[in-house]
Structure formats: C-alpha cells, structure tokens
Amino acid sequence: MALQIRRGSNADRTASNFIPAQGELVYTLDTKDLWVGDGVTVGGTQIAPVKSVNGLTGTVALTSDNITQGSTNLYYTGTQAKADVAASLISGNAVNTGITFSYNSSTKVISAVVANSAAIASVQADANPALGGNLSLNSYSINGTGSINITGTITGTSIAGTLVSAIATPVGGALTINASSQAPLNVVTLTTGSSTPWVNIDSSRGTLASPSAIQAGDNISGLRFRGFTPFGATPGMQALALMNVALEAGSVTKFNFPATTLTIATGQNSDNNFGVATLNSQGTFNAPIFQVGTYATTAYPSGGPTTVLSAFQITGTAGQCSCATTTLKVGGTVLINGAFTGGSISGYTSGPTLYYIITTNGTTTFTLSTTSNGSGVTTTTGTPAGATFTTTLSVPNKGMIIFDSTTNHFMGYNGTGWVAFTGP
C-alpha cells in the first residue's frame, strides 16, 4: 500500500499560515513541488527548487555557451582582450609621447598615429646608427658641433652663395681643406664665352648676421699662401706670399668700383723683409724691381719665339693635332704655309694662315681654332705633307716690353714690330 503524505494545492500549503511540523512533508499537486516543515516556516521549505538550467533537466553539465553573459562578470574573449589592450594604450597617452592610440569597436582594430614633431631626439644609445634610405630634412637644418665625414660626393643645387667659416664674430674662424691631391679645392664654372667666371670674396663690417657698409681705408680681402715649418719658437704655418685688396683713403664706397689698391708681397728670407709691389687705383704699378723677359729679337719676331713643328698630324675632327715634343702654350699660334696632302683643315687652301692654340698638354697635343677664344676648327685626320707648320709661344700686344739679349737694349712692341728704347 503506497505511503501518502500531506498534499494539496500550492495555495493550500500557505493558507491560514499553515506551518508544517518539523520533518513533515508537503506535496503540492499543481506545481509538483515537495516541501518540508521545520516547525517555524509558513508552508515549509522547498526541496530541490531548481527544475532545469536554461531548459536542461536531469544531470546538467554547463559551459559558457549555456549561460548568457551579464554586464559585470564578462567572459574573456579575443574581442574583450583587444578592447582591454586598447583601453590600456589609450589611457597611457601621458607616457606614450607623440603616439596616439584609438580603437574601433566595430572592426576590432587598434590604430596608432605617430606625430611628425615627435621624431627621435637622440641617437646616442646607438654607437653606429645607419640610415635605411634617403634622409629628408623636410625644410629643417642640421645644427651642432663636430665633423661630417663623407666618402663620396656632396651634391647641392646651391650653397646659398656663401661658404661661412666665422659664425658669430666678424673676425675669426677658419675653413680648412685637407687633401693629398694637387687641387683640394677645385672651382668648376660654365661660361658661354661672353660671361666671366668669378670667385667672390665678400667683406663687410658688422657681423655676418647684421652686416654694415665698408668704409674708406678698410682691408677688403686677401689671399695668403702659407706652408708649414717646424722651426721657430712656435712652429706652424708661415706666410710665403700675400695678395691684399684694400680701399684707398677717401674712397667713395657708393660707387661700383671705389678706389682700391692691390698689394702683392713675397718673403725675402727674412722675418721682417718682404718684397712688395702695389697697383693703385690710378693704374700705377710700383715695385722695387721690374724684370721683363730676355729674348733675342731675331728669335722673337712679331709672332713671338718660333719653332717649326715636326711629325705634325691631324688627329681629330675638331682641330685636334699632335707633333713631336716641343713647348706649346694656350694663346700661342700655329702658322701653316703651303699646300699639303694627308688630312684637311676646313677653309685652308695653300696660303699662310694663322691658327690659335686653344687647348694643349704643353708638349705634344693641341687644338687649333681660327680665333683666340673660339672653338676647334673642322678637320679630317691624316699626316699632312708639303706644308710647313710653325708655332709661336705667344702673340705680342702693342706696348709689351722685352730685353733684347742680342742688341743689349730694351725693346717695345708698337703693334707691328719691335722698337729699341733710346736713351743714354
């Protein structure tokens, strides 16, 4: 026979403040729940109140997939990890100088922006920093104290017209060029023939940052040629020669060419003895001794000292020629006389024609032109035969002076020939 316990509806269980006796069981027919009395609680205490978990009954094994995430205790997913990292980076802007982080919660992407003004301030920690590509100054400057050592070529569109060695004061500073070659400083210019290449030495009063006008009597600029000597109380660089340009007293500096004096000084094996020559603004050349060239006029006719060229050859199509070893100079001339075969020179027939040497190695090769400052004459290669080729070192100009070693007289060139000076 079945054991039956107190039963009824759930409403009956609590009606009239019913308190089941301690250990008394009460079963509700409508909710199918079991309650037990403790002698104190109205309706008793429910036994095993959980009927299911998210719809699961029986022995339930739960995972995070079975439980809905709340707002406080969250599951730690990849998305949540990104959000936490982003929040940490964003909140750290105070120490992440120059870097700004942001997080897109839709795309789950963390972005970082590095400000241009927050470039690396120092590379002292890297003893051998190296660029991985071209360095752009971005309109900024490289400033500091030290040396820039480069193996290669420094190329620039300009050096702002000025190469500065003294930065803050009007006196002092030095630009030092060390090189083992014969030409450590080589100035290369382009000219159309009518323009003149210049090397300018600009001077002013005041400072480089705030220059002021030069005044009468100022030394403008100069060249000092020096060599190293280990002798003396203070070994160092000793002057070998000086060239100095100075304004004359009373010069009017508003003119383009104010009155100036060019002074050339050379040493005479004495610390306090110099040979000085001065060319003033009036064109007067004042020198202790004036030495002119000594020649025999018979070897220095109106064309200058002459030499007949042997082994003459035309070696190129623009006036290039060669000869046996002799002395050749730019500005000298080559006189060709007589018809020849073997090569050709544009425009030449058989009469004596004077050509000018515009380039030469000084001994065996040279280039001919029809004018003293023109381009090479058009030629065809060959070994000319039948004509004479005579060179002169230079062509005298009217007013030139030589000392004739044959007649023992000073001779002046009057434009057509040499004339002996007369006097006691």
GUFITOR-869595 format. One line per field, with one value per residue (C-alpha): residue in three letters; residue number from 1; x, y, z. Coordinates in Angstrom, 2 decimals, m for minus. Each point is the difference from the previous one (the first is absolute). Layout:
<rs>
aa <- [Ala / ...] .
i <- [NUM / ...] .
u <- [X / ...] .
v <- [Y / ...] .
w <- [Z / ...] .
</rs>
This chain:
<rs>
aa <- [Met / Ala / Leu / Gln / Ile / Arg / Arg / Gly / Ser / Asn / Ala / Asp / Arg / Thr / Ala / Ser / Asn / Phe / Ile / Pro / Ala / Gln / Gly / Glu / Leu / Val / Tyr / Thr / Leu / Asp / Thr / Lys / Asp / Leu / Trp / Val / Gly / Asp / Gly / Val / Thr / Val / Gly / Gly / Thr / Gln / Ile / Ala / Pro / Val / Lys / Ser / Val / Asn / Gly / Leu / Thr / Gly / Thr / Val / Ala / Leu / Thr / Ser / Asp / Asn / Ile / Thr / Gln / Gly / Ser / Thr / Asn / Leu / Tyr / Tyr / Thr / Gly / Thr / Gln / Ala / Lys / Ala / Asp / Val / Ala / Ala / Ser / Leu / Ile / Ser / Gly / Asn / Ala / Val / Asn / Thr / Gly / Ile / Thr / Phe / Ser / Tyr / Asn / Ser / Ser / Thr / Lys / Val / Ile / Ser / Ala / Val / Val / Ala / Asn / Ser / Ala / Ala / Ile / Ala / Ser / Val / Gln / Ala / Asp / Ala / Asn / Pro / Ala / Leu / Gly / Gly / Asn / Leu / Ser / Leu / Asn / Ser / Tyr / Ser / Ile / Asn / Gly / Thr / Gly / Ser / Ile / Asn / Ile / Thr / Gly / Thr / Ile / Thr / Gly / Thr / Ser / Ile / Ala / Gly / Thr / Leu / Val / Ser / Ala / Ile / Ala / Thr / Pro / Val / Gly / Gly / Ala / Leu / Thr / Ile / Asn / Ala / Ser / Ser / Gln / Ala / Pro / Leu / Asn / Val / Val / Thr / Leu / Thr / Thr / Gly / Ser / Ser / Thr / Pro / Trp / Val / Asn / Ile / Asp / Ser / Ser / Arg / Gly / Thr / Leu / Ala / Ser / Pro / Ser / Ala / Ile / Gln / Ala / Gly / Asp / Asn / Ile / Ser / Gly / Leu / Arg / Phe / Arg / Gly / Phe / Thr / Pro / Phe / Gly / Ala / Thr / Pro / Gly / Met / Gln / Ala / Leu / Ala / Leu / Met / Asn / Val / Ala / Leu / Glu / Ala / Gly / Ser / Val / Thr / Lys / Phe / Asn / Phe / Pro / Ala / Thr / Thr / Leu / Thr / Ile / Ala / Thr / Gly / Gln / Asn / Ser / Asp / Asn / Asn / Phe / Gly / Val / Ala / Thr / Leu / Asn / Ser / Gln / Gly / Thr / Phe / Asn / Ala / Pro / Ile / Phe / Gln / Val / Gly / Thr / Tyr / Ala / Thr / Thr / Ala / Tyr / Pro / Ser / Gly / Gly / Pro / Thr / Thr / Val / Leu / Ser / Ala / Phe / Gln / Ile / Thr / Gly / Thr / Ala / Gly / Gln / Cys / Ser / Cys / Ala / Thr / Thr / Thr / Leu / Lys / Val / Gly / Gly / Thr / Val / Leu / Ile / Asn / Gly / Ala / Phe / Thr / Gly / Gly / Ser / Ile / Ser / Gly / Tyr / Thr / Ser / Gly / Pro / Thr / Leu / Tyr / Tyr / Ile / Ile / Thr / Thr / Asn / Gly / Thr / Thr / Thr / Phe / Thr / Leu / Ser / Thr / Thr / Ser / Asn / Gly / Ser / Gly / Val / Thr / Thr / Thr / Thr / Gly / Thr / Pro / Ala / Gly / Ala / Thr / Phe / Thr / Thr / Thr / Leu / Ser / Val / Pro / Asn / Lys / Gly / Met / Ile / Ile / Phe / Asp / Ser / Thr / Thr / Asn / His / Phe / Met / Gly / Tyr / Asn / Gly / Thr / Gly / Trp / Val / Ala / Phe / Thr / Gly / Pro] .
i <- [1 / 2 / 3 / 4 / 5 / 6 / 7 / 8 / 9 / 10 / 11 / 12 / 13 / 14 / 15 / 16 / 17 / 18 / 19 / 20 / 21 / 22 / 23 / 24 / 25 / 26 / 27 / 28 / 29 / 30 / 31 / 32 / 33 / 34 / 35 / 36 / 37 / 38 / 39 / 40 / 41 / 42 / 43 / 44 / 45 / 46 / 47 / 48 / 49 / 50 / 51 / 52 / 53 / 54 / 55 / 56 / 57 / 58 / 59 / 60 / 61 / 62 / 63 / 64 / 65 / 66 / 67 / 68 / 69 / 70 / 71 / 72 / 73 / 74 / 75 / 76 / 77 / 78 / 79 / 80 / 81 / 82 / 83 / 84 / 85 / 86 / 87 / 88 / 89 / 90 / 91 / 92 / 93 / 94 / 95 / 96 / 97 / 98 / 99 / 100 / 101 / 102 / 103 / 104 / 105 / 106 / 107 / 108 / 109 / 110 / 111 / 112 / 113 / 114 / 115 / 116 / 117 / 118 / 119 / 120 / 121 / 122 / 123 / 124 / 125 / 126 / 127 / 128 / 129 / 130 / 131 / 132 / 133 / 134 / 135 / 136 / 137 / 138 / 139 / 140 / 141 / 142 / 143 / 144 / 145 / 146 / 147 / 148 / 149 / 150 / 151 / 152 / 153 / 154 / 155 / 156 / 157 / 158 / 159 / 160 / 161 / 162 / 163 / 164 / 165 / 166 / 167 / 168 / 169 / 170 / 171 / 172 / 173 / 174 / 175 / 176 / 177 / 178 / 179 / 180 / 181 / 182 / 183 / 184 / 185 / 186 / 187 / 188 / 189 / 190 / 191 / 192 / 193 / 194 / 195 / 196 / 197 / 198 / 199 / 200 / 201 / 202 / 203 / 204 / 205 / 206 / 207 / 208 / 209 / 210 / 211 / 212 / 213 / 214 / 215 / 216 / 217 / 218 / 219 / 220 / 221 / 222 / 223 / 224 / 225 / 226 / 227 / 228 / 229 / 230 / 231 / 232 / 233 / 234 / 235 / 236 / 237 / 238 / 239 / 240 / 241 / 242 / 243 / 244 / 245 / 246 / 247 / 248 / 249 / 250 / 251 / 252 / 253 / 254 / 255 / 256 / 257 / 258 / 259 / 260 / 261 / 262 / 263 / 264 / 265 / 266 / 267 / 268 / 269 / 270 / 271 / 272 / 273 / 274 / 275 / 276 / 277 / 278 / 279 / 280 / 281 / 282 / 283 / 284 / 285 / 286 / 287 / 288 / 289 / 290 / 291 / 292 / 293 / 294 / 295 / 296 / 297 / 298 / 299 / 300 / 301 / 302 / 303 / 304 / 305 / 306 / 307 / 308 / 309 / 310 / 311 / 312 / 313 / 314 / 315 / 316 / 317 / 318 / 319 / 320 / 321 / 322 / 323 / 324 / 325 / 326 / 327 / 328 / 329 / 330 / 331 / 332 / 333 / 334 / 335 / 336 / 337 / 338 / 339 / 340 / 341 / 342 / 343 / 344 / 345 / 346 / 347 / 348 / 349 / 350 / 351 / 352 / 353 / 354 / 355 / 356 / 357 / 358 / 359 / 360 / 361 / 362 / 363 / 364 / 365 / 366 / 367 / 368 / 369 / 370 / 371 / 372 / 373 / 374 / 375 / 376 / 377 / 378 / 379 / 380 / 381 / 382 / 383 / 384 / 385 / 386 / 387 / 388 / 389 / 390 / 391 / 392 / 393 / 394 / 395 / 396 / 397 / 398 / 399 / 400 / 401 / 402 / 403 / 404 / 405 / 406 / 407 / 408 / 409 / 410 / 411 / 412 / 413 / 414 / 415 / 416 / 417 / 418 / 419 / 420 / 421 / 422 / 423 / 424] .
u <- [0.00 / 1.52 / 1.14 / m1.79 / 1.02 / m1.82 / m0.96 / m2.05 / 0.41 / 2.79 / m2.55 / m1.15 / 3.62 / 0.10 / m3.73 / m0.81 / 3.76 / 0.37 / 3.30 / 0.93 / 1.46 / 3.75 / 0.84 / m3.58 / m0.11 / m2.46 / m0.55 / m1.73 / m2.11 / m0.09 / 3.72 / 1.26 / 2.45 / 1.04 / 0.26 / 1.21 / m1.02 / 2.34 / m2.73 / 0.60 / m0.32 / m3.48 / m0.52 / 3.38 / 3.25 / 0.12 / 2.18 / 2.18 / m1.61 / 2.01 / m1.93 / 2.17 / 2.95 / m0.64 / m2.51 / 2.35 / m1.26 / 1.51 / 3.75 / 1.00 / 3.60 / 0.34 / 2.44 / 0.28 / m2.07 / m3.01 / 0.11 / m0.81 / 2.80 / m0.92 / 1.15 / 2.52 / 1.52 / 1.01 / 1.44 / 3.67 / m0.15 / 2.40 / m2.21 / 0.08 / 3.81 / 0.35 / m2.30 / 1.99 / 3.34 / m1.39 / m1.32 / 3.41 / 1.86 / m2.43 / 0.16 / 3.80 / 0.25 / 1.78 / 3.08 / m0.41 / 1.29 / m0.76 / m2.08 / m3.81 / m1.99 / m3.65 / m2.27 / m2.84 / m2.44 / m1.79 / 3.04 / 1.95 / 3.08 / 2.57 / 1.57 / 3.10 / 0.94 / 3.60 / 0.27 / 2.69 / 1.19 / 0.81 / 3.05 / 2.88 / 1.78 / 3.23 / 1.82 / 2.69 / m1.00 / 0.97 / 3.77 / m0.29 / m3.37 / m0.64 / m2.68 / m2.13 / m0.92 / 0.31 / m0.17 / m2.34 / 0.65 / m3.60 / 1.10 / 1.86 / 3.72 / 2.73 / 1.65 / 2.74 / 3.71 / 2.14 / 1.12 / m1.82 / 2.10 / m1.23 / 1.64 / m1.62 / m1.49 / m1.96 / m2.49 / m2.23 / m1.87 / 1.78 / 1.91 / m2.05 / 2.76 / 2.14 / 2.47 / 0.27 / 2.78 / m0.55 / m3.53 / m0.51 / 2.87 / 1.34 / 3.58 / 1.05 / m0.91 / 1.64 / m0.97 / 2.56 / 0.28 / 2.31 / 0.79 / 2.96 / m0.88 / 1.42 / m3.37 / m1.86 / m2.36 / m1.09 / m2.43 / m1.76 / m2.09 / m1.86 / 0.42 / m1.55 / 3.14 / m1.39 / m0.62 / 2.83 / 0.31 / 0.73 / 1.07 / m1.37 / 1.36 / m2.65 / 0.89 / m2.00 / 0.10 / m2.29 / m0.80 / m0.99 / m3.55 / m0.16 / 2.60 / 0.71 / 1.66 / 3.74 / 1.91 / 2.93 / 3.31 / m1.51 / 1.82 / m2.50 / 1.49 / 3.17 / 1.71 / 2.76 / 2.16 / 1.59 / 2.09 / 0.66 / 3.35 / 1.17 / 2.51 / m0.21 / m1.30 / m3.54 / 0.04 / m2.89 / m1.15 / 2.22 / m1.07 / 1.72 / m1.83 / m2.84 / m2.56 / m2.10 / m2.74 / m0.73 / m2.06 / 2.10 / m0.45 / m2.81 / m1.66 / m3.66 / m1.56 / m3.34 / 1.66 / 0.11 / 3.81 / 1.32 / 3.70 / 1.97 / 3.58 / 1.27 / 3.10 / 2.19 / 2.66 / 2.54 / 2.59 / 3.73 / 1.42 / m0.54 / m2.77 / m0.40 / 1.02 / m2.56 / 0.11 / m3.12 / m1.58 / m3.09 / m2.50 / m2.07 / m3.34 / 1.71 / 1.58 / 3.50 / 2.05 / 2.67 / 2.57 / 3.57 / 1.25 / m1.79 / 1.40 / m1.08 / 0.64 / 3.38 / m0.06 / 1.90 / m2.31 / 1.22 / m1.69 / m2.93 / m1.48 / m3.45 / m1.43 / 2.17 / 2.65 / m0.60 / 0.51 / m0.53 / m2.22 / 1.12 / m2.05 / m3.12 / m3.23 / m3.72 / m1.51 / m3.65 / m2.93 / m0.11 / 3.51 / 1.83 / 3.65 / 3.28 / 3.70 / 3.45 / 0.84 / 0.36 / m1.27 / m3.64 / m2.25 / m3.67 / m0.08 / 2.87 / m0.44 / 0.76 / 0.81 / m0.67 / 1.52 / m0.27 / m2.34 / 0.03 / m1.46 / m1.05 / m2.90 / m1.66 / m0.94 / m3.31 / 0.52 / 3.77 / 1.47 / 3.71 / 0.72 / 1.48 / m2.78 / 0.28 / m1.84 / m0.24 / 0.77 / m3.06 / 0.94 / 3.28 / 1.78 / 3.03 / 2.22 / m1.55 / m3.77 / m2.04 / m3.24 / m0.13 / m2.64 / m0.38 / m0.37 / 1.75 / m3.10 / m2.01 / m0.76 / 2.05 / 0.16 / m1.55 / 2.64 / 0.49 / 2.67 / 3.27 / 3.74 / 0.43 / 2.91 / 1.22 / m0.58 / 1.93 / m1.46 / 1.49 / m1.09 / 0.48 / m0.29 / m2.03 / m1.02 / 1.34 / m2.38 / 0.72 / 1.83 / 1.80 / 3.63 / 2.87 / 3.75 / 1.82 / 2.98 / 1.51 / m0.02 / 0.17 / m2.99 / m3.49 / m2.48 / m3.63 / m2.62 / m1.86 / m2.64 / 1.94 / 3.57 / 2.55 / 1.53 / 3.15 / m0.25 / 2.25 / 1.89 / 3.40] .
v <- [0.00 / 3.43 / 2.40 / 3.29 / 3.34 / 3.26 / 1.41 / 2.71 / 3.03 / 2.44 / 2.50 / m2.51 / m0.32 / 3.58 / 0.46 / 1.11 / 0.35 / m3.76 / m1.03 / m3.65 / m1.84 / m0.57 / m2.67 / m0.06 / m0.28 / 1.98 / m0.70 / 2.52 / m1.65 / 2.95 / 0.99 / m3.49 / 1.32 / m1.59 / 2.03 / m0.93 / 1.60 / 1.32 / 0.89 / 3.71 / 0.90 / 0.54 / m2.53 / m1.66 / 0.10 / m1.22 / m2.99 / 0.12 / 3.18 / 0.02 / m1.99 / 0.90 / 2.20 / 1.89 / m2.70 / m2.88 / m2.60 / m2.98 / m0.05 / 3.28 / 0.75 / 3.73 / 1.95 / 3.74 / m0.60 / m0.94 / 3.22 / 3.47 / 2.54 / 2.71 / 3.60 / m0.35 / m3.49 / m0.41 / m2.91 / 0.73 / m0.25 / 1.17 / 3.03 / 0.82 / m0.42 / 2.51 / 2.43 / m0.27 / 0.50 / 2.98 / 1.53 / m0.45 / 1.61 / 2.89 / 0.73 / 0.02 / 3.05 / 1.90 / m2.24 / m0.92 / 3.40 / 0.78 / m3.18 / 0.01 / m3.25 / m0.59 / m3.04 / m0.78 / m2.22 / m0.93 / m1.21 / m0.96 / 1.86 / 1.86 / 2.98 / 2.03 / 3.44 / 1.29 / 3.78 / 1.39 / 2.43 / m2.90 / m1.19 / m1.72 / 2.68 / m1.93 / m2.98 / m0.03 / m3.48 / m1.32 / 0.25 / m0.69 / 1.26 / m0.59 / 1.22 / m2.53 / 2.48 / 3.63 / 2.57 / 2.93 / 3.15 / 1.11 / 3.68 / m0.39 / 0.42 / m2.16 / 1.98 / m0.92 / m0.08 / m2.70 / m1.40 / m1.45 / m2.69 / m1.24 / m2.31 / 1.04 / 3.13 / 2.80 / 1.31 / 3.04 / 2.39 / 2.89 / 0.90 / 3.16 / 2.02 / m0.03 / m2.41 / 1.15 / m0.81 / 2.71 / m0.30 / 2.55 / 2.48 / 2.14 / m1.19 / m3.61 / m3.44 / m2.05 / m2.20 / m2.81 / m2.22 / m2.99 / m2.13 / m1.83 / 0.89 / 3.00 / 1.77 / m0.55 / 2.85 / m0.05 / 2.71 / m1.04 / 2.52 / 0.12 / 2.89 / 0.85 / 1.85 / 3.45 / m0.52 / 0.01 / m2.58 / 1.60 / m1.10 / 2.66 / 0.88 / 2.21 / 2.25 / 2.27 / 1.64 / m1.04 / m3.67 / m2.69 / 0.12 / 3.83 / 1.31 / 3.72 / 2.06 / m0.05 / 3.27 / 1.75 / m1.54 / m3.42 / m3.16 / m1.75 / m3.44 / m1.83 / m3.27 / m1.37 / m2.81 / m1.96 / m3.08 / m1.93 / 0.37 / m1.73 / 2.77 / 2.93 / 0.38 / m0.78 / m2.43 / 0.35 / 1.50 / 2.73 / 2.44 / m0.47 / 2.69 / 2.45 / 1.63 / 2.68 / 2.32 / 3.13 / 3.14 / 3.12 / 2.91 / 2.21 / m2.77 / 0.56 / m3.35 / 0.74 / m0.54 / m3.44 / 0.23 / 2.21 / 0.91 / m3.06 / m1.21 / m3.50 / m0.94 / m3.05 / m0.91 / m2.82 / m0.99 / 0.59 / m2.53 / 2.38 / 0.16 / 3.76 / 0.41 / m0.22 / 0.86 / 2.12 / 1.08 / 2.24 / 0.78 / 3.04 / 1.26 / 2.21 / m3.03 / 0.83 / m3.10 / 0.60 / m2.74 / 0.06 / m1.88 / m0.53 / m2.90 / m0.53 / m3.06 / m0.31 / m1.18 / 0.40 / 1.93 / m2.12 / m2.94 / 2.15 / 1.63 / 1.56 / m3.45 / m0.82 / m2.74 / m2.51 / m3.74 / m2.10 / m2.93 / m3.45 / m3.22 / 2.16 / m2.01 / 0.81 / m2.42 / 1.07 / 1.67 / 3.17 / 1.39 / m2.63 / m0.35 / m1.45 / 0.54 / m1.01 / 1.24 / 3.79 / 2.86 / 0.92 / 2.48 / 1.00 / 3.35 / m0.95 / m0.33 / m2.44 / 1.49 / m2.39 / 0.83 / m1.98 / m2.59 / m3.41 / m3.46 / m2.35 / 1.31 / 3.38 / 3.20 / 1.64 / 3.19 / m0.43 / 0.08 / 0.63 / 3.48 / 0.77 / m0.19 / 0.65 / m2.28 / 0.36 / m2.67 / m0.22 / m3.19 / m1.88 / m2.45 / 2.31 / m2.30 / m2.23 / 0.49 / 3.14 / 1.27 / 2.67 / 2.71 / 2.85 / 2.46 / 0.31 / m0.84 / m2.00 / m3.68 / m2.58 / 0.33 / m2.80 / m2.50 / m3.48 / m2.30 / m0.67 / 0.71 / 3.22 / 0.16 / 2.91 / 2.94 / 1.55 / 0.28 / 2.65 / 0.72 / 3.11 / m0.05 / 3.20 / 2.95 / 3.34 / 2.86 / 3.66 / 1.43 / m3.19 / 0.31 / m2.50 / 0.19 / m0.94 / m2.15 / 0.43 / 3.81 / 0.51 / 2.40 / 0.20 / m0.51 / 1.09 / m1.47 / 2.72 / m2.27 / m0.94 / m0.54 / 0.40 / 3.47 / 0.61 / 2.39 / 3.04 / 1.73 / 0.44] .
w <- [0.00 / m1.02 / 2.70 / m0.42 / 1.54 / 0.48 / m3.39 / m1.63 / m2.18 / 0.41 / 1.24 / 2.65 / 1.17 / 1.27 / 0.78 / 3.55 / 0.66 / 0.03 / 1.64 / m0.63 / 2.96 / 0.12 / m2.62 / m1.37 / m3.82 / m2.14 / m3.71 / m2.26 / m2.65 / m2.38 / 0.00 / 0.77 / 2.59 / 3.30 / 3.17 / 3.51 / 3.22 / 2.66 / 2.50 / m0.60 / m3.71 / m1.46 / m2.81 / 0.69 / m2.00 / m3.59 / m0.72 / m3.24 / m1.39 / m3.29 / m2.60 / m3.04 / m1.09 / m3.22 / m0.87 / 0.90 / 2.54 / 1.67 / 0.53 / m1.63 / m1.21 / m0.70 / m2.21 / m0.66 / m3.15 / 2.26 / 2.07 / m1.27 / 0.69 / 2.47 / 0.20 / 2.85 / 0.04 / m3.66 / m1.95 / m1.10 / m3.80 / m2.73 / m0.52 / 3.68 / 0.04 / m2.86 / 1.74 / 3.25 / m1.79 / m1.89 / 3.20 / 1.63 / m2.91 / m0.29 / 3.70 / m0.22 / m2.27 / 2.74 / m0.37 / m3.69 / m1.10 / m3.62 / m0.53 / 0.06 / 0.15 / m0.93 / m0.13 / m2.39 / 1.89 / m3.23 / m1.95 / 3.16 / m1.35 / 2.15 / m1.84 / 0.91 / m1.37 / 0.44 / m0.11 / m2.38 / 2.66 / 2.30 / m1.95 / 1.73 / 2.03 / 0.57 / m1.47 / 2.68 / 1.07 / m3.44 / m0.51 / m3.73 / m1.27 / m3.70 / m2.36 / m1.83 / m2.72 / m1.08 / 2.79 / m0.66 / 2.02 / m0.64 / m0.07 / 3.31 / 0.73 / 1.48 / 2.78 / 2.41 / 0.78 / m1.54 / m3.34 / m2.97 / m1.66 / m3.37 / m2.50 / m3.23 / m1.51 / 1.67 / m2.55 / 0.38 / m2.23 / 1.75 / 3.15 / 0.47 / m1.64 / 3.17 / 1.57 / 3.61 / 2.45 / 2.64 / 1.38 / 2.76 / m0.11 / m2.87 / 0.67 / 0.47 / m1.21 / m2.70 / m2.90 / m0.26 / m3.06 / 0.36 / m3.02 / m1.48 / m3.60 / m1.81 / m0.06 / 3.31 / m0.87 / m3.62 / m1.16 / m3.21 / m1.93 / m3.29 / m2.40 / m3.34 / m1.10 / 0.76 / 3.72 / 2.55 / 2.78 / 3.37 / 3.44 / 2.35 / 3.44 / 1.58 / 2.94 / 2.26 / 3.37 / 2.85 / 0.30 / m2.44 / 1.33 / m0.13 / m2.47 / m0.40 / m2.75 / m0.62 / 0.42 / m1.64 / 1.10 / 0.83 / m0.97 / m2.27 / m0.54 / m0.75 / m0.75 / 2.21 / m1.28 / 2.82 / 0.66 / 3.17 / 1.76 / 3.20 / 0.78 / 2.38 / 3.52 / m1.18 / m2.94 / m2.36 / m3.28 / m1.43 / m2.71 / m3.35 / m1.96 / 0.50 / m2.27 / 1.64 / m1.28 / 2.05 / m0.51 / m0.46 / 2.37 / m1.28 / m1.97 / m0.82 / 0.85 / m1.67 / m3.39 / m1.56 / m0.20 / 2.80 / 0.05 / 1.14 / 0.22 / m0.82 / 1.93 / m0.71 / 2.57 / m0.03 / 2.62 / m0.43 / 2.50 / 2.89 / 2.58 / m0.48 / m3.62 / m2.79 / m3.64 / m0.56 / m3.27 / m0.09 / m2.73 / 1.00 / m1.25 / m2.62 / m1.65 / 1.25 / 0.69 / 2.65 / 0.54 / 1.36 / m3.07 / m3.31 / m2.03 / m3.60 / m2.14 / m1.75 / m3.61 / m3.20 / m2.32 / m2.87 / 1.75 / 1.11 / m3.09 / 0.02 / 0.51 / 3.03 / 0.40 / m2.81 / m0.38 / m3.13 / 0.94 / m1.11 / m0.21 / m0.40 / m0.10 / m0.02 / 2.51 / 0.29 / m1.75 / 2.15 / m0.36 / 2.09 / m1.04 / 1.24 / m0.61 / 1.23 / 3.48 / 0.20 / 2.16 / m0.57 / 1.76 / m0.12 / m1.78 / m2.27 / m3.72 / m2.81 / m3.43 / m2.90 / m3.39 / m3.23 / m1.45 / 1.64 / m0.45 / 2.78 / 2.05 / m0.40 / 1.84 / m0.89 / m2.03 / m0.43 / m3.51 / m0.42 / 1.25 / 3.43 / 2.58 / 3.74 / 2.45 / 3.78 / 2.61 / 2.30 / 1.91 / 0.46 / 2.25 / m0.28 / m2.06 / m2.69 / m0.38 / m0.72 / m1.54 / m2.72 / m0.46 / m2.45 / 2.92 / 3.36 / 2.05 / m2.52 / m0.44 / m1.84 / m3.76 / m2.10 / m1.11 / m1.46 / 1.35 / m1.81 / m0.16 / m2.03 / m2.44 / m2.13 / 2.38 / 2.88 / 3.51 / 2.26 / 3.58 / 2.11 / 3.78 / 0.11 / m2.13 / 1.30 / 0.57 / m0.57 / 3.01 / 1.05 / 1.14 / m0.23 / 0.49 / m3.22 / 0.94 / m3.48 / m0.23 / 3.80 / m0.20 / 1.44 / m2.83 / m0.24 / m2.32 / m1.90 / m1.55 / m3.10 / 1.18 / 2.79 / 0.54 / 2.08 / 2.95 / m0.50 / 2.74 / 1.54] .
</rs>
